[in-house]
C-alpha cells in the first residue's frame, strides 16, 4: 500500500498531551476483507516474525529446554501471548493517529524530550551490541571449518566474519526503495526457508511421541528439573517472542506499510535509492462516525490476523520446531554454552543420515540468526530515527531517509567494535535482560496512551487492559528479581570478603586491608 496524499479536512483540538494536536481526516478505505486481500495487506508481522525467530529459538530455547526439561516451555506460551496482546495495543494507537507508539509515549509527562532520550538510551543498551551477528560468525566458522573456534586466532577470525555480517546487513537495509517493503519481501523468503527446513528435519529425526511431549510442555504438562537460572529464564521469557524494542517497533512498520491513518504519515525510504519521502512528525486522526468505524473494523481484522495468526502462531511454531529437535537430539547432561546447541544438532543429523545435513542445518541456523540481526538493526535505527524526527526539530533539516542512513552507519561502526566484547551467550543475555523493563514500562504506557488519547469507541476493552497490566507485572517482576539478585549477590560477595579479611586478622595478626 502506498501513502495517501489526501489533505486533512479539518483541525480539531483534543487532549493531545505534550506534543502538538493532530490534524483531522477521514480514515482511508482498506481493501475489502478477503483471502487475496489479506495477503496483500498483512506484512509487518512477517518482518517481526523473521526478527523473532532467532537467538531465542536457536540458542536460548534449546539451552533452557535441555537444562530444565520440556516443562519450562510454558514460559514461552505465556510470553508470546502477552507480547501478542502488547503488539496489538501498540498498533491500536498507530491505526488511529498514524504515529508510532513511542510518539504516543512522548505525549505523556514528563515530556517528549525525557521519553525520547529514555528510549534512545535503553534501545541502544538492548540492541546496539550485536549478539546475533556474533552468533552468525560462529555458525559460518563452524560450517567452513567443521567445528567451533578453539583458540584466540580462530575467535578473531569469527569476529571478522561477524563484522562482514554486520556490513552485509547495512547494504541490504539501504538497497531497496522502501526499507519496510524490502524487509517484508526478504522476511517472507527467510520464513519459508527456515520453517521448511525445520519441518523436514523434525519429520526425519523426531518420533511422534516426542512431538506430543514437547507440545505438552508448552501447556505446563511436563515436569521441570534443576535450579532455575534467573538470567536464562529472563532471556527466554523475552526472546520467546521479540522482546523489548522489537515489540514497540511493530507500530513503526504498520505506519510505513500504510495501515489505517499511517497512509497519511509517510514511510522511511532508502537514501541509496534516492527515496526522500516525507514522514510527518505529527499524525492525523479521524472523526468518529459510522463510515469511519466500519473502516476501522476492517483495518482491525487485518491487524489481528497479522499479529495473531502470522506473528504469534509463527513464534510458537518456530520455538516448537527448534526445541522439539533439540530435546530429541541433545542429551540432558550435555554442557552447552550457546551456539553449541546448533552445531550439536547439525553434527547429529550429518552422522545419522547424510553429511550434507551439517551444511544445511548450519545454513538454516545462519538465516535464523541473520534474519534477527537484520531486523534488530532496523528496529534500533528506525526507532532512533523516528524518535529524533519528532523530538528534535533540528533533525528535520535532513530527509528522514538520510537521517536513517547516517544513524545506521554510526551504530554499525560501534557494532563492529562491540561484537568483540563478549561471548555469544553473554551478548545475547544483555539483549534479553534489558528487554524485561522495556516490556514492563511499555505496557503501562500503552495502557495510558490508549485510554487517554483514543476516543471511547476505540479504546481497548477491560480484558485487554488487564492483559497489559499482567504483562507489566510479569516482566516487571522478572526485572525486579534480576535487580535483587544483582544487589543481593553484591552484598553476599561483600560479606564473604569481610569475613575473609576478618579471618586473616583474627587468625594471624595480619593487618586488615
C-alpha positions in Angstrom: 0.0 0.0 0.0 1.3 3.5 -0.8 0.9 6.6 1.2 -2.3 8.5 0.5 -1.8 12.2 -0.4 -5.2 13.2 0.8 -5.1 16.6 2.6 -6.6 16.8 6.1 -10.1 18.1 6.0 -10.2 19.9 9.4 -8.3 20.6 12.5 -9.7 19.8 16.0 -8.1 20.0 19.4 -8.4 17.2 21.9 -6.3 16.1 24.8 -3.0 15.7 22.8 -0.6 15.7 25.7 2.9 17.2 25.3 3.1 17.3 21.5 1.1 19.4 19.0 -2.5 18.4 18.2 -3.2 16.0 15.4 -4.8 17.1 12.2 -8.1 15.5 11.1 -9.1 13.5 8.1 -11.3 10.5 7.3 -9.8 7.0 7.8 -8.6 5.7 4.5 -10.6 2.9 3.0 -8.9 -0.6 3.4 -9.1 -3.3 0.7 -12.3 -5.4 1.0 -11.7 -8.1 3.5 -10.9 -11.4 1.8 -8.2 -14.1 1.5 -6.4 -12.5 -1.5 -6.5 -9.0 0.0 -5.4 -10.5 3.3 -2.0 -11.4 1.8 -1.8 -8.1 0.0 -2.4 -6.2 3.3 -0.6 -8.0 6.1 3.2 -8.0 6.3 4.6 -6.2 9.4 4.0 -9.5 11.3 6.3 -11.3 8.8 9.1 -8.7 9.5 8.7 -9.1 13.2 8.5 -12.9 12.9 11.7 -13.1 10.9 13.3 -10.9 13.5 11.8 -13.0 16.4 12.8 -16.5 15.0 16.4 -16.0 16.1 18.5 -16.4 19.1 15.6 -17.3 21.3 14.8 -20.4 19.2 18.3 -21.3 18.0 20.2 -20.6 21.3 18.2 -19.8 24.4 15.2 -22.1 23.7 17.3 -25.3 23.3 19.6 -24.3 26.2 16.7 -23.7 28.5 14.9 -26.9 27.5 18.0 -29.1 27.8 18.8 -27.6 31.2 15.3 -27.6 32.7 13.3 -30.1 30.6 10.3 -29.5 28.3 8.1 -28.4 31.2 9.7 -25.0 31.1 8.2 -24.3 27.7 5.0 -22.9 29.3 7.1 -19.8 29.8 7.2 -19.4 26.0 3.5 -19.8 25.7 2.8 -17.1 28.3 5.4 -14.8 26.9 4.1 -15.0 23.3 0.5 -14.5 24.4 1.4 -11.4 26.4 3.6 -10.0 23.7 0.9 -10.5 21.1 -1.5 -8.5 23.2 1.2 -5.9 23.7 1.8 -5.6 20.0 -1.9 -5.3 19.1 -2.4 -2.5 21.6 0.7 -0.7 20.4 -0.7 -0.8 16.8 -4.2 0.3 18.0 -2.7 3.8 18.7 -1.0 3.8 15.3 -4.2 2.9 13.4 -5.9 5.9 15.0 -3.1 8.5 14.8 -0.7 7.3 12.1 2.1 7.8 14.7 4.4 5.1 16.1 3.6 4.1 19.7 6.7 5.8 21.1 5.5 9.1 19.7 2.4 8.5 21.8 4.7 7.9 24.8 6.3 11.3 24.1 2.9 13.0 24.6 3.0 11.8 28.3 4.6 13.6 31.2 7.3 14.5 32.0 7.6 15.4 28.3 8.8 14.4 24.8 12.5 15.1 25.4 12.6 12.9 28.5 10.9 9.9 26.8 12.9 10.5 23.6 16.2 10.2 25.5 14.9 7.3 27.7 14.0 5.1 24.7 17.1 6.1 22.7 19.4 5.1 25.6 17.6 1.9 26.6 17.1 0.9 23.0 20.9 1.2 22.4 21.6 -0.6 25.6 19.5 -3.5 24.4 20.3 -3.7 20.7 23.5 -1.8 19.9 25.6 -4.8 21.0 25.2 -7.2 18.0 24.7 -10.6 19.8 23.1 -12.2 16.7 25.9 -11.1 14.3 28.4 -12.7 16.7 26.3 -15.9 16.6 26.2 -15.7 12.8 30.0 -15.5 12.8 30.3 -18.7 14.9 27.9 -20.6 12.7 29.6 -19.7 9.5 33.0 -20.5 11.0 31.7 -23.9 12.0 30.2 -24.5 8.6 33.6 -24.0 6.9 35.9 -25.4 9.5 33.8 -28.3 10.8 34.0 -27.1 14.4 33.6 -24.0 16.6 36.6 -21.7 17.3 39.1 -23.2 19.7 41.8 -20.6 20.2 42.4 -16.8 20.1 43.2 -16.7 16.4 40.1 -18.6 15.5 38.0 -16.4 17.7 39.5 -13.4 16.0 38.5 -14.9 12.6 35.0 -15.5 13.9 34.8 -11.8 14.8 35.9 -10.8 11.4 33.2 -13.0 9.9 30.7 -11.3 12.2 32.0 -7.9 11.0 31.2 -9.0 7.5 27.7 -10.0 8.5 27.2 -6.6 10.0 28.3 -4.9 6.8 26.0 -7.1 4.7 23.0 -6.0 6.8 23.9 -2.4 6.2 24.0 -3.0 2.4 20.7 -4.8 2.4 18.9 -2.2 4.6 19.9 0.5 2.1 19.4 -1.4 -1.1 15.6 -1.2 -1.5 13.5 1.8 -2.4 11.3 1.3 0.7 13.0 -0.2 3.7 9.8 -1.7 5.0 8.9 -3.2 1.7 12.4 -4.7 1.2 12.4 -6.2 4.7 8.9 -7.6 4.2 9.8 -9.4 1.0 13.1 -10.7 2.4 11.3 -11.8 5.6 8.7 -13.9 3.7 11.6 -15.7 1.8 13.5 -16.4 5.0 10.4 -17.6 6.8 9.6 -20.1 4.0 13.2 -21.4 4.0 13.6 -21.6 7.8 10.2 -23.3 8.5 10.6 -25.6 5.5 13.9 -27.0 6.8 12.7 -27.3 10.4 9.6 -29.2 9.4 11.6 -31.6 7.3 14.3 -32.1 10.0 11.6 -32.7 12.7 9.8 -35.3 10.5 13.0 -37.1 9.7 14.6 -37.2 13.2 11.9 -36.8 15.9 9.4 -39.6 16.6 5.7 -38.8 17.0 5.8 -39.4 20.8 8.4 -36.7 21.3 6.1 -34.2 19.4 3.4 -34.9 22.0 5.8 -34.5 24.9 7.0 -31.1 23.5 3.5 -29.9 22.9 2.5 -30.9 26.5 5.5 -28.8 27.7 4.0 -25.7 26.2 0.9 -26.2 28.4 2.9 -26.9 31.5 2.1 -30.6 31.5 5.7 -31.8 31.8 8.0 -31.6 34.8 10.9 -29.3 35.1 14.3 -30.1 36.6 17.2 -28.3 38.1 17.5 -24.9 39.8 16.2 -22.2 37.7 18.8 -19.9 36.2 17.1 -16.5 36.6 19.1 -14.7 33.9 18.5 -17.6 31.4 14.8 -17.6 32.3 14.5 -13.8 31.8 16.3 -14.1 28.4 14.0 -16.9 27.5 10.8 -15.0 28.5 11.9 -12.0 26.5 13.2 -13.7 23.3 10.5 -16.4 23.0 8.7 -13.6 21.1 10.5 -10.4 20.1 11.3 -8.8 23.5 11.5 -5.1 24.2 12.2 -2.6 21.4 11.1 -5.1 18.7 7.6 -5.2 20.2 7.4 -1.4 20.1 8.8 -1.1 16.6 5.9 -3.1 15.2 3.9 0.1 15.2 6.6 1.8 13.1 6.3 -0.9 10.4 2.5 -0.7 10.5 2.8 3.0 9.8 5.2 2.5 6.9 3.0 -0.2 5.5 0.2 2.3 5.4 -2.2 0.7 7.9 -5.1 3.0 9.0 -4.1 6.6 9.4 -0.5 5.5 8.6 -1.4 6.1 5.0 -1.2 9.8 5.7 2.1 9.7 7.6 4.6 8.6 5.0 7.4 6.0 5.3 11.2 5.9 5.7 12.7 5.4 2.2 16.2 4.4 1.2 19.0 7.0 0.9 20.8 5.0 -1.8 17.6 4.7 -3.8 17.1 8.4 -3.5 13.7 7.9 -1.9 13.3 11.1 0.3 9.7 10.5 1.2 8.4 12.9 3.8 7.4 11.4 7.1 5.0 13.6 9.1 6.3 14.1 12.7 2.7 14.6 13.9 -0.1 12.3 12.9 -3.6 12.6 11.8 -6.7 11.3 13.5 -10.2 10.7 12.2 -13.7 11.7 13.4 -15.9 9.1 14.9 -18.8 8.4 12.6 -20.4 5.2 11.2 -18.4 5.1 8.0 -15.0 5.5 9.7 -16.0 2.9 12.3 -16.8 0.5 9.5 -13.4 1.0 8.0 -11.8 0.7 11.4 -13.3 -2.7 12.0 -11.8 -3.9 8.7 -8.3 -2.5 9.5 -8.5 -4.1 12.9 -9.4 -7.5 11.5 -6.3 -7.3 9.2 -4.2 -6.2 12.2 -5.4 -9.1 14.4 -4.7 -11.7 11.7 -1.2 -10.2 11.1 -0.3 -10.4 14.7 -2.1 -13.4 16.0 -2.2 -15.8 13.0 1.1 -14.7 11.4 3.3 -13.4 14.2 2.0 -15.1 17.4 1.4 -18.5 15.9 4.6 -18.3 13.9 6.6 -17.6 17.1 5.0 -20.6 18.8 5.7 -22.9 15.8 9.3 -21.6 15.5 10.0 -22.3 19.1 8.3 -25.7 19.0 10.2 -26.9 16.0 13.6 -25.8 17.3 13.2 -27.2 20.8 11.5 -30.4 19.6 14.5 -31.2 17.5 17.0 -30.1 20.2 15.2 -32.1 23.0 15.4 -35.3 21.0 19.0 -34.9 19.7 20.9 -33.3 22.6 21.4 -35.4 25.8 20.0 -33.9 29.0 23.5 -33.9 30.6 25.2 -32.1 27.7 27.1 -28.9 28.8 26.2 -26.2 26.3 27.3 -22.5 26.4 25.4 -21.1 23.5 25.7 -21.8 19.8 26.9 -25.3 20.6 23.3 -26.4 20.6 23.0 -25.7 16.9 26.3 -27.4 15.9 25.5 -30.4 18.1 22.3 -30.9 16.2 24.0 -30.4 12.8 26.6 -33.0 13.7 24.0 -35.5 14.8 21.9 -35.2 11.6 25.1 -35.4 9.5 26.2 -38.6 11.3 22.8 -40.2 11.3 21.6 -39.6 7.8 23.7 -37.6 5.4 26.8 -35.5 5.7 25.2 -32.6 3.8 23.0 -32.0 6.8 25.9 -30.4 8.5 25.9 -27.6 6.0 22.1 -27.5 5.6 21.5 -27.2 9.4 24.1 -24.6 9.9 23.0 -22.6 6.8 19.5 -22.7 8.3 20.9 -21.6 11.6 22.6 -18.7 9.9 19.4 -17.5 8.3 17.6 -17.8 11.6 20.2 -15.6 13.3 20.8 -13.2 10.4 17.1 -12.5 10.0 17.0 -11.5 13.6 20.2 -9.4 13.3 18.8 -7.7 10.3 15.5 -7.0 12.0 17.2 -5.8 15.2 19.4 -3.4 13.3 16.4 -1.9 11.5 14.5 -1.8 14.8 17.2 0.2 16.6 17.9 2.6 13.7 14.3 3.1 12.8 13.1 3.9 16.3 16.0 6.3 17.0 15.3 8.0 13.6 11.6 8.3 14.3 12.1 9.5 17.9 14.7 12.1 16.8 12.4 13.2 13.9 9.6 14.0 16.4 11.5 15.3 19.5 14.4 17.2 17.9 13.2 19.7 15.1 16.9 20.2 14.1 17.0 16.6 12.8 14.4 17.6 10.2 17.0 19.6 8.3 17.8 16.3 6.6 15.4 14.0 4.7 14.4 11.2 7.1 16.0 8.6 4.8 19.4 10.4 5.2 18.9 10.6 9.0 18.3 6.8 8.9 21.4 6.2 6.8 23.6 8.3 9.0 22.4 6.7 12.2 22.8 3.3 10.6 26.5 4.0 9.7 27.2 5.4 13.2 25.6 2.5 15.0 27.2 -0.1 12.7 30.7 1.4 13.4 30.0 0.8 17.1 28.6 -2.7 16.5 31.8 -3.7 14.6 33.7 -3.0 17.8 31.1 -4.2 20.3 30.9 -7.7 18.7 34.2 -8.4 20.3 33.1 -7.5 23.8 31.9 -11.0 25.0 30.8 -14.4 24.1 27.6 -15.0 22.0 25.6 -16.1 25.1 26.9 -13.1 27.2 25.9 -10.6 24.5 22.6 -12.3 24.0 21.8 -12.3 27.7 22.3 -8.5 27.7 19.6 -8.3 25.0 17.1 -10.4 26.9 17.7 -8.9 30.3 17.1 -5.3 29.2 14.0 -6.4 27.3 12.2 -7.1 30.6 12.0 -3.5 31.9 11.2 -2.2 28.4 8.2 -4.5 28.3 7.0 -3.6 31.8 7.3 0.2 31.3 5.9 0.0 27.7 2.8 -2.0 28.7 1.8 0.7 31.3 2.5 3.5 28.8 0.4 1.8 26.1 -2.4 1.4 28.6 -2.2 5.1 29.5 -2.0 6.3 25.9 -4.9 4.2 24.6 -7.2 5.2 27.4 -6.3 8.9 27.3 -5.8 9.8 23.7 -8.2 7.5 21.9 -11.9 8.2 21.7 -14.1 5.9 23.9 -15.3 3.9 20.8 -11.7 2.8 20.0 -10.3 2.2 23.5 -9.3 -1.4 24.5 -11.9 -3.4 26.4 -11.4 -4.2 30.0 -9.9 -7.6 29.5 -7.2 -6.2 27.2 -6.4 -3.5 29.8 -6.0 -6.2 32.4 -3.7 -8.1 30.0 -1.4 -5.1 29.7 -1.3 -4.8 33.5 -0.4 -8.5 33.7 2.3 -8.0 31.0 3.8 -5.2 33.1 3.5 -7.3 36.3 5.2 -10.4 34.7 8.1 -8.6 33.0 8.4 -6.0 35.8 8.6 -8.9 38.3 11.4 -10.6 36.3 13.3 -7.3 36.1 12.9 -6.7 39.8 14.1 -10.2 40.6 17.1 -9.8 38.4 17.9 -6.5 40.1 17.5 -8.0 43.5 19.7 -10.9 42.5 22.4 -8.5 41.4 22.1 -6.4 44.6 21.9 -9.4 46.9 24.8 -11.1 45.1 26.9 -8.0 45.7 26.0 -7.9 49.3 26.9 -11.6 49.7 30.2 -11.1 47.9 31.0 -8.2 50.2 30.1 -10.2 53.2 32.4 -13.0 52.1 35.2 -10.5 51.5 34.7 -9.0 55.0 34.6 -12.5 56.6 37.8 -13.5 54.7 39.6 -10.3 55.8 38.4 -10.8 59.4 39.7 -14.4 59.5 43.1 -13.2 58.3 43.2 -10.5 61.0 42.0 -12.7 63.9 43.9 -15.8 62.9 47.3 -14.5 62.1 47.6 -11.0 63.4 47.8 -9.7 59.9 46.7 -6.1 59.2 43.1 -5.9 57.8 43.3 -4.5 54.3 
